Amino acid sequence: MTYDFLKEQDDQWLYEERHFPDGTPYNNYYLWFHVIEDEISHRGQIKLIRRLIKEKATVN
């Protein structure tokens, strides 16, 4: 669903400027950069937790 939506957007869409309620400007490039950055961070956290659980299971 997200992939299909993004496939339909052109590069100009990434740079369309909008404003947060406090007047700070942003664009879709900024928003999607942070979505991807957050996803990568969570994947790293999940990988670490899985490793710790696995290590604990082998110790017991």
C-alpha positions, 0 to 999 in steps of 0.5 A: 500500500505505501509502496504503491502510493510512493510509486505514483509520486514524482520527485517534485512531490518530495519537495512540496513545501508545507508548514507545521502549525507553528509555521516551520516549513517541511516537505515530504522528503523530510518526512519520509527521511524520518520515517525510514530513519525511525524504521531502521532504528526499530529494526536495530532494536529488534535485532538486539532484543532477539540476540539478547533473548537468544543468549539468555536462552543458551545460558539457562 
